[in-house]
């Protein structure tokens, strides 16, 4: 469900800014050999690498996060049998502050796993 959306976002960024300007992490059994897992650790490392290669006064980093949320609002991180740490809003804010990236855009596409589709 999420893979086509993430790939579309990557294609849009690559078309606008050139290939090599986007990084995708995905927890999908179909992509285990193609893409790294979406983990808090991988996100932290990517943000630090992006910050190191960026001009802090000029460059903007965009983070697009898609997935299901837990009842507490954290983003579900699943890739059985691995136990992954969910990503919270405050956790993402901390990772961004920690990276030193000054200018950033955060896009969240999240559905509430605790809600019924019958509203």
FIKOLZA-1660 file (N, C-alpha, C; in steps of 0.1 Angstrom, whole numbers, plus 5000, padded with zeros to 4 digits):
% residues 119
   i   px   py   pz ch aa at
   1 5008 4988 5000  A  X  N
   1 5000 5000 5000  A  X CA
   1 5009 5013 5000  A  X  C
   2 5019 5013 5008  A  X  N
   2 5027 5025 5009  A  X CA
   2 5038 5026 4999  A  X  C
   3 5043 5015 4994  A  X  N
   3 5054 5015 4984  A  X CA
   3 5051 5024 4972  A  X  C
   4 5040 5023 4965  A  X  N
   4 5037 5031 4954  A  X CA
   4 5037 5046 4957  A  X  C
   5 5033 5050 4969  A  X  N
   5 5032 5064 4973  A  X CA
   5 5047 5069 4976  A  X  C
   6 5054 5061 4982  A  X  N
   6 5068 5065 4985  A  X CA
   6 5076 5066 4972  A  X  C
   7 5074 5056 4963  A  X  N
   7 5081 5056 4950  A  X CA
   7 5077 5069 4942  A  X  C
   8 5064 5072 4942  A  X  N
   8 5059 5084 4935  A  X CA
   8 5066 5097 4941  A  X  C
   9 5067 5098 4954  A  X  N
   9 5074 5109 4960  A  X CA
   9 5088 5110 4956  A  X  C
  10 5095 5098 4956  A  X  N
  10 5109 5098 4951  A  X CA
  10 5110 5102 4937  A  X  C
  11 5102 5097 4928  A  X  N
  11 5102 5101 4914  A  X CA
  11 5100 5116 4912  A  X  C
  12 5091 5122 4920  A  X  N
  12 5089 5136 4918  A  X CA
  12 5101 5144 4923  A  X  C
  13 5107 5140 4934  A  X  N
  13 5119 5147 4938  A  X CA
  13 5130 5146 4928  A  X  C
  14 5132 5133 4923  A  X  N
  14 5143 5131 4914  A  X CA
  14 5141 5138 4901  A  X  C
  15 5128 5139 4896  A  X  N
  15 5125 5146 4884  A  X CA
  15 5128 5161 4885  A  X  C
  16 5125 5167 4897  A  X  N
  16 5127 5181 4899  A  X CA
  16 5141 5185 4902  A  X  C
  17 5148 5177 4911  A  X  N
  17 5161 5181 4916  A  X CA
  17 5172 5172 4911  A  X  C
  18 5169 5161 4903  A  X  N
  18 5180 5152 4898  A  X CA
  18 5181 5140 4907  A  X  C
  19 5185 5129 4900  A  X  N
  19 5187 5117 4907  A  X CA
  19 5197 5118 4918  A  X  C
  20 5196 5110 4928  A  X  N
  20 5206 5110 4939  A  X CA
  20 5203 5120 4950  A  X  C
  21 5191 5127 4949  A  X  N
  21 5187 5137 4959  A  X CA
  21 5177 5132 4969  A  X  C
  22 5174 5119 4967  A  X  N
  22 5164 5113 4976  A  X CA
  22 5169 5100 4982  A  X  C
  23 5164 5096 4993  A  X  N
  23 5167 5084 5000  A  X CA
  23 5154 5077 5004  A  X  C
  24 5152 5065 5001  A  X  N
  24 5140 5058 5005  A  X CA
  24 5144 5046 5014  A  X  C
  25 5136 5046 5025  A  X  N
  25 5137 5034 5035  A  X CA
  25 5122 5029 5035  A  X  C
  26 5121 5016 5034  A  X  N
  26 5108 5010 5033  A  X CA
  26 5108 4996 5040  A  X  C
  27 5097 4994 5048  A  X  N
  27 5095 4982 5055  A  X CA
  27 5085 4974 5047  A  X  C
  28 5090 4966 5037  A  X  N
  28 5081 4959 5028  A  X CA
  28 5088 4946 5024  A  X  C
  29 5082 4935 5027  A  X  N
  29 5089 4922 5024  A  X CA
  29 5093 4921 5009  A  X  C
  30 5086 4928 5000  A  X  N
  30 5089 4927 4986  A  X CA
  30 5102 4935 4982  A  X  C
  31 5106 4944 4991  A  X  N
  31 5118 4952 4988  A  X CA
  31 5130 4949 4997  A  X  C
  32 5130 4938 5004  A  X  N
  32 5141 4935 5013  A  X CA
  32 5155 4935 5006  A  X  C
  33 5155 4932 4994  A  X  N
  33 5169 4932 4987  A  X CA
  33 5171 4944 4980  A  X  C
  34 5161 4953 4979  A  X  N
  34 5163 4966 4971  A  X CA
  34 5165 4978 4979  A  X  C
  35 5158 4978 4991  A  X  N
  35 5158 4991 4999  A  X CA
  35 5162 4988 5014  A  X  C
  36 5168 4997 5020  A  X  N
  36 5171 4995 5035  A  X CA
  36 5158 4996 5043  A  X  C
  37 5158 4990 5054  A  X  N
  37 5147 4991 5064  A  X CA
  37 5144 5005 5068  A  X  C
  38 5132 5009 5071  A  X  N
  38 5128 5022 5077  A  X CA
  38 5129 5020 5092  A  X  C
  39 5140 5025 5098  A  X  N
  39 5142 5024 5112  A  X CA
  39 5146 5038 5117  A  X  C
  40 5144 5041 5130  A  X  N
  40 5148 5053 5135  A  X CA
  40 5163 5055 5134  A  X  C
  41 5171 5045 5135  A  X  N
  41 5185 5045 5133  A  X CA
  41 5189 5049 5119  A  X  C
  42 5183 5043 5109  A  X  N
  42 5186 5047 5095  A  X CA
  42 5182 5061 5092  A  X  C
  43 5170 5066 5098  A  X  N
  43 5166 5079 5096  A  X CA
  43 5176 5089 5102  A  X  C
  44 5181 5086 5114  A  X  N
  44 5191 5095 5121  A  X CA
  44 5203 5095 5112  A  X  C
  45 5208 5084 5108  A  X  N
  45 5221 5084 5100  A  X CA
  45 5219 5092 5087  A  X  C
  46 5207 5090 5080  A  X  N
  46 5205 5097 5067  A  X CA
  46 5205 5112 5070  A  X  C
  47 5198 5117 5080  A  X  N
  47 5197 5131 5083  A  X CA
  47 5211 5137 5086  A  X  C
  48 5219 5129 5093  A  X  N
  48 5232 5134 5096  A  X CA
  48 5241 5135 5084  A  X  C
  49 5240 5125 5075  A  X  N
  49 5247 5126 5062  A  X CA
  49 5242 5137 5053  A  X  C
  50 5229 5139 5053  A  X  N
  50 5223 5151 5045  A  X CA
  50 5229 5164 5051  A  X  C
  51 5228 5165 5064  A  X  N
  51 5233 5177 5070  A  X CA
  51 5248 5180 5067  A  X  C
  52 5256 5170 5067  A  X  N
  52 5270 5171 5064  A  X CA
  52 5273 5176 5050  A  X  C
  53 5264 5172 5041  A  X  N
  53 5266 5175 5027  A  X CA
  53 5258 5188 5023  A  X  C
  54 5251 5194 5032  A  X  N
  54 5243 5206 5029  A  X CA
  54 5249 5219 5033  A  X  C
  55 5245 5230 5027  A  X  N
  55 5248 5243 5031  A  X CA
  55 5237 5247 5041  A  X  C
  56 5240 5249 5054  A  X  N
  56 5229 5251 5064  A  X CA
  56 5222 5264 5061  A  X  C
  57 5227 5274 5054  A  X  N
  57 5221 5286 5052  A  X CA
  57 5212 5286 5039  A  X  C
  58 5214 5277 5030  A  X  N
  58 5208 5277 5017  A  X CA
  58 5199 5265 5015  A  X  C
  59 5203 5253 5019  A  X  N
  59 5196 5241 5015  A  X CA
  59 5184 5237 5024  A  X  C
  60 5174 5231 5018  A  X  N
  60 5162 5226 5025  A  X CA
  60 5162 5211 5024  A  X  C
  61 5159 5205 5035  A  X  N
  61 5157 5190 5035  A  X CA
  61 5142 5187 5036  A  X  C
  62 5137 5178 5028  A  X  N
  62 5123 5174 5029  A  X CA
  62 5123 5159 5034  A  X  C
  63 5115 5157 5044  A  X  N
  63 5113 5143 5050  A  X CA
  63 5098 5140 5047  A  X  C
  64 5096 5129 5040  A  X  N
  64 5083 5124 5037  A  X CA
  64 5081 5111 5045  A  X  C
  65 5072 5110 5054  A  X  N
  65 5069 5098 5062  A  X CA
  65 5055 5093 5059  A  X  C
  66 5054 5080 5056  A  X  N
  66 5041 5074 5053  A  X CA
  66 5040 5061 5060  A  X  C
  67 5028 5059 5065  A  X  N
  67 5025 5046 5072  A  X CA
  67 5013 5047 5081  A  X  C
  68 5012 5036 5089  A  X  N
  68 5001 5035 5098  A  X CA
  68 5005 5040 5112  A  X  C
  69 4996 5046 5119  A  X  N
  69 4999 5051 5133  A  X CA
  69 4993 5042 5143  A  X  C
  70 5000 5041 5155  A  X  N
  70 4994 5035 5166  A  X CA
  70 4984 5044 5173  A  X  C
  71 4977 5039 5182  A  X  N
  71 4966 5047 5189  A  X CA
  71 4973 5059 5196  A  X  C
  72 4986 5058 5200  A  X  N
  72 4992 5069 5207  A  X CA
  72 4998 5079 5197  A  X  C
  73 4996 5077 5184  A  X  N
  73 5001 5087 5174  A  X CA
  73 5015 5084 5168  A  X  C
  74 5022 5074 5174  A  X  N
  74 5035 5070 5169  A  X CA
  74 5033 5062 5155  A  X  C
  75 5043 5063 5147  A  X  N
  75 5042 5056 5134  A  X CA
  75 5047 5042 5136  A  X  C
  76 5038 5033 5131  A  X  N
  76 5041 5019 5132  A  X CA
  76 5054 5015 5124  A  X  C
  77 5063 5008 5131  A  X  N
  77 5075 5003 5124  A  X CA
  77 5075 4988 5125  A  X  C
  78 5071 4981 5114  A  X  N
  78 5070 4967 5114  A  X CA
  78 5078 4961 5103  A  X  C
  79 5085 4950 5106  A  X  N
  79 5091 4941 5096  A  X CA
  79 5094 4928 5103  A  X  C
  80 5084 4920 5105  A  X  N
  80 5085 4908 5113  A  X CA
  80 5096 4899 5107  A  X  C
  81 5104 4893 5115  A  X  N
  81 5103 4891 5129  A  X CA
  81 5111 4902 5137  A  X  C
  82 5115 4912 5131  A  X  N
  82 5123 4923 5138  A  X CA
  82 5113 4931 5146  A  X  C
  83 5118 4935 5158  A  X  N
  83 5110 4944 5166  A  X CA
  83 5116 4958 5165  A  X  C
  84 5109 4967 5158  A  X  N
  84 5114 4980 5155  A  X CA
  84 5108 4991 5163  A  X  C
  85 5115 5001 5167  A  X  N
  85 5110 5012 5175  A  X CA
  85 5101 5021 5167  A  X  C
  86 5089 5024 5171  A  X  N
  86 5080 5033 5164  A  X CA
  86 5085 5047 5164  A  X  C
  87 5082 5055 5154  A  X  N
  87 5086 5069 5153  A  X CA
  87 5075 5078 5158  A  X  C
  88 5078 5087 5168  A  X  N
  88 5069 5096 5173  A  X CA
  88 5072 5110 5167  A  X  C
  89 5062 5119 5168  A  X  N
  89 5064 5133 5164  A  X CA
  89 5076 5139 5172  A  X  C
  90 5076 5139 5185  A  X  N
  90 5087 5144 5192  A  X CA
  90 5100 5137 5189  A  X  C
  91 5100 5124 5186  A  X  N
  91 5112 5117 5182  A  X CA
  91 5117 5122 5168  A  X  C
  92 5108 5125 5159  A  X  N
  92 5113 5130 5146  A  X CA
  92 5118 5144 5148  A  X  C
  93 5111 5152 5156  A  X  N
  93 5116 5166 5159  A  X CA
  93 5130 5166 5165  A  X  C
  94 5132 5156 5174  A  X  N
  94 5146 5155 5180  A  X CA
  94 5156 5151 5170  A  X  C
  95 5153 5142 5161  A  X  N
  95 5162 5137 5150  A  X CA
  95 5166 5149 5141  A  X  C
  96 5156 5157 5138  A  X  N
  96 5159 5169 5129  A  X CA
  96 5167 5179 5136  A  X  C
  97 5164 5182 5149  A  X  N
  97 5173 5192 5157  A  X CA
  97 5187 5186 5158  A  X  C
  98 5188 5173 5161  A  X  N
  98 5201 5167 5163  A  X CA
  98 5209 5167 5151  A  X  C
  99 5203 5167 5139  A  X  N
  99 5210 5167 5126  A  X CA
  99 5216 5180 5123  A  X  C
 100 5210 5191 5129  A  X  N
 100 5215 5204 5126  A  X CA
 100 5209 5210 5113  A  X  C
 101 5200 5203 5106  A  X  N
 101 5194 5208 5094  A  X CA
 101 5185 5219 5098  A  X  C
 102 5188 5231 5093  A  X  N
 102 5180 5243 5097  A  X CA
 102 5167 5244 5090  A  X  C
 103 5167 5243 5077  A  X  N
 103 5155 5244 5068  A  X CA
 103 5150 5231 5065  A  X  C
 104 5137 5228 5068  A  X  N
 104 5132 5215 5066  A  X CA
 104 5117 5215 5063  A  X  C
 105 5113 5206 5055  A  X  N
 105 5098 5204 5052  A  X CA
 105 5095 5190 5057  A  X  C
 106 5085 5188 5064  A  X  N
 106 5081 5175 5069  A  X CA
 106 5067 5172 5063  A  X  C
 107 5065 5161 5056  A  X  N
 107 5052 5157 5051  A  X CA
 107 5049 5144 5057  A  X  C
 108 5037 5143 5063  A  X  N
 108 5033 5131 5069  A  X CA
 108 5020 5126 5062  A  X  C
 109 5021 5113 5058  A  X  N
 109 5009 5107 5052  A  X CA
 109 5007 5094 5061  A  X  C
 110 4998 5096 5071  A  X  N
 110 4996 5086 5081  A  X CA
 110 4981 5083 5083  A  X  C
 111 4978 5070 5084  A  X  N
 111 4964 5066 5087  A  X CA
 111 4964 5061 5101  A  X  C
 112 4953 5063 5108  A  X  N
 112 4951 5059 5122  A  X CA
 112 4947 5045 5122  A  X  C
 113 4956 5036 5126  A  X  N
 113 4953 5022 5127  A  X CA
 113 4942 5018 5137  A  X  C
 114 4940 5027 5146  A  X  N
 114 4930 5025 5157  A  X CA
 114 4915 5029 5153  A  X  C
 115 4914 5035 5141  A  X  N
 115 4901 5040 5137  A  X CA
 115 4895 5031 5126  A  X  C
 116 4882 5029 5127  A  X  N
 116 4875 5022 5117  A  X CA
 116 4873 5031 5105  A  X  C
 117 4872 5024 5093  A  X  N
 117 4869 5032 5081  A  X CA
 117 4855 5036 5080  A  X  C
 118 4846 5032 5090  A  X  N
 118 4832 5035 5089  A  X CA
 118 4829 5047 5098  A  X  C
 119 4832 5059 5094  A  X  N
 119 4829 5071 5102  A  X CA
 119 4818 5078 5095  A  X  C
% end
